[in-house]
Amino acid sequence: MTAYPKTAALMARGAEFLGSEYAVLCGAMSWVSERNLVSAISNAGGFGVIACGAMTPDLLDAEIAATRALTDRPFGVNLITMHPMLFDLIAVCAKHGVSHVVLAGGIPPKGSIEAIKAFGAKVLVFAPTIALARKLFRSGADALVIEGSEAGGHIGPVSTGVLAQEFLPVLAQDHIVFVAGGIGRGEAMAGYLEMGAAGVQLGTRFAAATESIAHPDFKKAFFRANARDAIASVQVDPRLPVIPVRALKNKGSEEFTAKQIEVARALDSGSLDMGAAQLEIEHFWAGALRRAVIDGDVERGSVMAGQSVGLITAELPVATILANLLGECEAALDKRQKVA
Ligand SMILES: Cc1cc2nc3c(=O)[nH]c(=O)nc-3n(C[C@H](O)[C@H](O)[C@H](O)COP(=O)(O)O)c2cc1C
């Protein structure tokens, strides 16, 4: 018997798909979503996702094994599509019988969805347009995450509220669609669930949880920040396909501008081609995020955070955060039913 019956009913499809008690995913966050946070989320009834990021296959192998030692509940693995060893990473997931793989960071390359489905895992994808979402479903994707520009980390240009209005009426009846970006309280979850979402994905809200290994200074920066401090990076050179990143404004934001100018010059001189330039930018982010999350350098590192950071004022255990979200969602659904 759940304490949140209306929420559970609206989340039933998503929870069944994930194999979790509640269809609340903690989106993969590079350096943050490792064994401790992922197992804590799954143990609390949500769905944790390991961020593979730039890990080698050996490191991913060890991380999956360590996570499994901490939870017997399902969790997923997030792979970045442009990782040069993507298919080796998929093989590691196959070896461990990972139940859900999230393909992020770009259009899944040919054969990747098939390779994941071949060992029986479910595939979650991101898509910025309905046409691409439909194509990915036809190619075998099992679920879609729509993520709005309020989110932390790499972002698209459109807000969650607009994406939800665009995608959910068209796709949510026949497909599993999770909504991400800017969700900090349960009332917002209730809204997206009522619009047909199978569940929600949060990142920022969980990054500063007690079980997150993020440096205490990284968490303190979250508690201090307002929504308006979490800004999207600017693209300096229109030729460079730089995906904007939302992070707390600091000296590191300025260094990214300088990095783009350096990479653009290398493109001009022919010492880098476009693919290599893009990888160089991604390596910059991975390094800058590590500096903030692991070393606690919140001035020069990248403190990736979504706009919901303004709602976070204290470190709380994952189970408390989840209970608060579910409680707020249930109360909002109760209220609407009474009015009706
Ligand atoms: C610090 C940080 C790192 C992130 N790293 C990744 C990543 O490696 N891969 C990915 O697919 N999404 C990444 N994200 C996005 C989250 O998975 C999630 O979708 C997003 O945080 C949801 O929006 P919210 O931040 O508004 O809750 C990251 C987000 C944050 C805050």
The ligand as an SDF file (V2000), in Angstrom:
LIG
                    3D

 31 33  0  0  0  0  0  0  0  0999 V2000
   26.0910   18.3260  -12.5700 C   0  0  0  0  0  0  0  0  0  0  0  0
   25.2920   17.7410  -13.7160 C   0  0  0  0  0  0  0  0  0  0  0  0
   25.8960   16.8360  -14.5960 C   0  0  0  0  0  0  0  0  0  0  0  0
   25.1560   16.2400  -15.6410 C   0  0  0  0  0  0  0  0  0  0  0  0
   25.7610   15.3130  -16.4450 N   0  0  0  0  0  0  0  0  0  0  0  0
   25.0140   14.6450  -17.3720 C   0  0  0  0  0  0  0  0  0  0  0  0
   25.5770   13.5760  -18.1390 C   0  0  0  0  0  0  0  0  0  0  0  0
   26.7500   13.2270  -17.9760 O   0  0  0  0  0  0  0  0  0  0  0  0
   24.7840   12.9350  -19.0510 N   0  0  0  0  0  0  0  0  0  0  0  0
   23.4720   13.2880  -19.2240 C   0  0  0  0  0  0  0  0  0  0  0  0
   22.7850   12.6760  -20.0530 O   0  0  0  0  0  0  0  0  0  0  0  0
   22.8990   14.3020  -18.5110 N   0  0  0  0  0  0  0  0  0  0  0  0
   23.6380   14.9640  -17.5840 C   0  0  0  0  0  0  0  0  0  0  0  0
   23.0310   15.9320  -16.8070 N   0  0  0  0  0  0  0  0  0  0  0  0
   21.5610   16.1600  -16.9310 C   0  0  0  0  0  0  0  0  0  0  0  0
   20.7860   15.2880  -15.9030 C   0  0  0  0  0  0  0  0  0  0  0  0
   20.8880   13.9270  -16.2060 O   0  0  0  0  0  0  0  0  0  0  0  0
   19.2820   15.6220  -15.8660 C   0  0  0  0  0  0  0  0  0  0  0  0
   18.6450   15.2810  -17.0540 O   0  0  0  0  0  0  0  0  0  0  0  0
   19.0160   17.0880  -15.5620 C   0  0  0  0  0  0  0  0  0  0  0  0
   19.8030   17.4860  -14.4750 O   0  0  0  0  0  0  0  0  0  0  0  0
   17.5300   17.2990  -15.2680 C   0  0  0  0  0  0  0  0  0  0  0  0
   17.2170   18.6460  -15.0950 O   0  0  0  0  0  0  0  0  0  0  0  0
   17.3550   19.4060  -13.6730 P   0  0  0  0  0  0  0  0  0  0  0  0
   18.8280   19.6410  -13.4930 O   0  0  0  0  0  0  0  0  0  0  0  0
   16.6040   20.6610  -13.8940 O   0  0  0  0  0  0  0  0  0  0  0  0
   16.7720   18.5340  -12.6240 O   0  0  0  0  0  0  0  0  0  0  0  0
   23.7780   16.5660  -15.8000 C   0  0  0  0  0  0  0  0  0  0  0  0
   23.1880   17.5030  -14.9180 C   0  0  0  0  0  0  0  0  0  0  0  0
   23.9080   18.0860  -13.8860 C   0  0  0  0  0  0  0  0  0  0  0  0
   23.2270   19.0520  -12.9450 C   0  0  0  0  0  0  0  0  0  0  0  0
  1  2  1  0
  2  3  1  0
  2 30  2  0
  3  4  2  0
  4  5  1  0
  4 28  1  0
  5  6  2  0
  6  7  1  0
  6 13  1  0
  7  8  2  0
  7  9  1  0
  9 10  1  0
 10 11  2  0
 10 12  1  0
 12 13  2  0
 13 14  1  0
 14 15  1  0
 14 28  1  0
 15 16  1  0
 16 17  1  0
 16 18  1  0
 18 19  1  0
 18 20  1  0
 20 21  1  0
 20 22  1  0
 22 23  1  0
 23 24  1  0
 24 25  2  0
 24 26  1  0
 24 27  1  0
 28 29  2  0
 29 30  1  0
 30 31  1  0
M  END
$$$$
